[in-house]
Amino acid sequence: MDHIDLQQPLWMLITFVALGALCARRLAIDPRPIATLLIYVIAPLTFFRGLVLGEPSLSDLGLTLGLFSLASSICLLVRPLAAKFFPPQEAALLAFSSGTGNTGYFGLPVAMLLLPPEGVTQYLFCLLGITLYEFTLGFYVSARGQFSMRQSLVKIVRLPLIYAFLAALLVGTLGLEVPGAVMEGLDYFKYSYTVLGMMIIGMTLGGVSLREIDPRFILAATGLRFVMWPLLSLGSVMLLGSLFALDPVLAQVLLLLGVVPMAANVVVLAIELNIQPAKGAIAVMLTTLAAPLIIPLYLSWMLAISGLG
């Protein structure tokens, strides 16, 4: 895992961000319709296809539940702490970002490069747990910074990702077969998922001015992503390894989840809910720019400490 050169694919993802910024500056593209498209169309179809192809087992669903629980717990712990130091909207955005990372747009291409097929499947189900957190509890916490409880719950019920997840589970449980032509058509969405997800960070940054940089918010968000999560990830691997024989591939999956940059969906949801999208975009961009340097370094250290290197 640590012998593969990550620089080229990581910098390619950075290039998508730069392309998004260029489009916003030169073409005056509004990122809000693209954010809506990602949330309501591209993400649900991408995950439906991935889950159907993954043929979930009970252990895979356990990974989804475990990561959903972990992400939710972190968010609920950070929310009251953030409220003591930040205004309501910023505290809500910080709480949302604390429970997630760019496991999809950024992490999934890296996982496909680093991990064997069974590891990619395990990663996908972990990713699903985090994504479900983003669009359920995470979305609710973010929306509560601006909307009433009823309005927030209505927005959650309208999110099609939940129904895409349930539909995929139904297909697997009943043994239904999705026509090959449909699966082939859905295959195209995985590319737009990564490209648009990274470009939307750049599009948002294209309209950001220097006066919108908030060092306190950036420091808090970066610390949660690049300090708290790696420690949690490494601690989980070492704890599980001490309790029973942990699959080395699964251990690598858990370590990778802990070192991805901040989630692009911080920007996507901030745009959708109109809660400090510029501040979220700056923090996401800084952690994304640091990723090509930090991810290989963190992974090598964590693999060595956990005895997997």
N, C-alpha and C positions, 0 to 999 in steps of 0.2 A: 504493500500500500504506500509506504513512504518513499519508494524508489521511483515513482512516477512523477515526471515534471508537470507541475500544476500551473506554471506561469502562463503558458499560452492560452489555455481555456479560461483562466481567471481574467486575464487581460482582455480576452474577447468579450466577456460579459461587461467589463468596464467600457469597452468600445460601444456597446449598445446604449449605455447610459449617455456617453458623449454624443452619440447620434441623436438621442432624444432631446438633449439640450440644444443641439444645432437646429433641429426641426422647430423647437419652440421659439428660438431666436429669429430664425430666417423665414419660417413659414407661418409663424403665429398660430401654431396648433394648440387648441384647448385640450388639456389632458383629461378633463372631467368626463367627456363621453367615452374615452378609452378606458378609464377606471370603471365606469359602469359596465362596459362591455366585458371587461375581465371578470368582474364579480358575478354578473348575471348570465354570461354565456360561456366564455372560454374556460374559466376555472372549473365549473361543473362538468363540462364535457370532457375535459382533460382527465379529471379524477375518476369519472365514470369509466372511461376506457382503461385507465391504469388499474383500477380495482377489479374490473372484469377479467383482465389479462392475468392479474396476480393470483386468481383462484384462492381466495382467503381461507386460511385454516383458523382454528380457535386460537392458536398461539399468536398468529398475525393480528387478530382482532384484539388480543390482549395487549399488544404493542400500541395499537391505536388508543385503547382505553387508558393505558399507562401514561402515554405522552399527553393526552388530553387532560388527565388529572393533574399531572405535574405542571403543565402550562397554566391551567386554571388556578392552581394553588399559588403559584408565583404571582400571578396577576392580583389575586385577592389580598396577598400580603403586601405588595408594593402600593396598591391603591391608597390605603389610609396613610402610609408613610409619605407618599408623594403629595397628598393633599395638604400636608403640613408646610411644605416648602414651595409649592407651585400653585398658580391659579387653577380653577376647576378644569378648564379645557386642556391645559398642559398636563395636569395630573392624570386626567383620563387617558390622554395619548401615551404618556409615559408608562402607565399601568398596562395598557394594551401591548405596548412594544416589549415590555419585560417578559411576557409569556411566550414570545414567538421569536423567530429569526427568519432569514431568507432561505428557508429550507427548500422552497420550490423553485422560483425563477433562477436562483443562484446555486443552491445546494444540490438539486436533482441532477443537473449536468455533471457536477463534480462527482457525485455518487456513482453515476453511470461510468465514469472514467476510472474510479478507484476500486469499486467493489465488484465481486462476481455477481452473476444473475440472481442468486438467492439473497445476496446482500442488498441488491437494488430493490427486490421485493420487500424485504424487511424495512428498508429505508422508506419506501413508499407508504407503508402502513403507519410508520412513525410520523411521517409527514402528514398523513391524513388526520392523525390525532391532533397535531398542532394546528392544522388548517381548520378543523372543526371547532377548536377553541377560538380561533380568530373570528369565525363567522357566527359563533353563538355567544359564549360568555364574554369573549374579548370585544365583540361588536357591541354587546349590551353595555359593558362598562364604558366604552368609548361614547356610545350614544347617550348614556346617562349624564355625560358632561354637558349635554345640550338639550336633550329631549326628556319628556316625562317617561315613567316606567311603561305606560301603555304604548306610547309612540315607539319606544325602543323595542318592545316585544313585537309590535306589528312589523317593524323593519326586519327582525330576525325571521319571523314566519315567512316573509316574502323572499328570503334568500334561497335560491334554487340549489345551492351546493348541498344543503341538507337532503333535499329530495333526490338529488343525483346519487348521493351516498346510499340512501335507502333503496333506490332502484337497483343499484349494482349488487347490494346484498341480496335483494329479492331474486335477481337473475341467478346468482350463485347458489342460493338455497334451493330454488326450484329446478336447478339444472337446465335452465333455458339457454338457448344458443342465440347470440346476437349475430345477425347475418354478416358475412364477410365484407360485403360492400359497405355496410354501416361502420364496421370497425376500421376499415381502410379510410373512410372519410374522416372519422374521428382522429386518426393518426396525425392529420395536418394541424390539429389544434395544439398539440404539445409544443410545436415550434413557435407558434404565435404566443403561447403562454409565457415562454422564457423571453422572447425578444421584446414583446410589448411590456411585460412586467418590469424589465430593466430599463427600457426606453422611457417609461412613465416617470421614473425617478429623475432622469435628465430633463424631461419636459417641465416638470415642476421646478427644478433648479433653474431652468432657463428664465423664469420670471422672478427669481429671488434676488433681493438686493442685500448689500452688506449689513444694512441696519437691522435686518431680520435675523442675523446670527445671534444666538443666545448661548453663551458659553456654559451657563449652569445646566440648561436642558441637555446640551450636547454631552457634557461630562457625565451627567447622570445616566443618560441613555447608553453611552458607550461603555461605561462601567458595568452596567447590568448585562450587556451583551458580551463583552470581551473579558470580563473578570468573573462575574457570578456564574454565567452559563458554562464556561470551561471547567470551573471548579465543581459544579454540580454534575456535569457529564463525567468527569474523571472519577469523582467520588462514587457515582452510581456504578460505574464499571468495576471499581475496586471492591465495593460492597457486595455486588452480585457475584463477583468472582470468588469472594471469600465464603459465600454461602453455598454455592453449587458450581458445577462446571459450566462456566459461561461460554457460549459459542464465540470463538474469536471473531468471526464475521459480524455477529451482532454487536460485539464490543466495539468494533470499528465503526459500525453504524451509529452507535450512541456517542462516540467521540466526535464524529463528523458533525452531528447535530449540535454539538456544543460550541463549534468554532465558526459557523457561518456568520456573515454580517447581519446587521439589522434587517428586518423584513421589509421588502418593498411594499407589502400590504399596509404598512404603517402609513405610507403615502397614499395608497389607493383608498383606504378607509377614511383617512383624514380629508381627502378631496370629496369623497362621497358624503361625509357628515359635516364638511366645512369646519374642521377643527384644526387650526394651526398647520396646514399642509406644508408651508414653507419651512417651519422649524423641523418638522418631521423629515422633510426631504434632505435638509442639510445634514442632519445626524445620520440618516441612512447612507448618504453619499460618502461621508467621511469614513464610516466603517466599511463600506464597499471598496473604497480606494485602498484602505489598509489591508483588505483581505488577501491579495496576492502575496503580501509579505508575512502576514500573521498566520494564515491557515497552515502553510507547510511547516512553519516553525512550531506552532502549537501542537500540530499532529505528531511531529517527531518527538517532542518532549513528552506528550501524553502517552504515546505508544511505549516509550522507554520506561516511564514511571509505572505504567500498568503491566509491564512485562510482555507486551505484545510486539515491541519493536525488534 
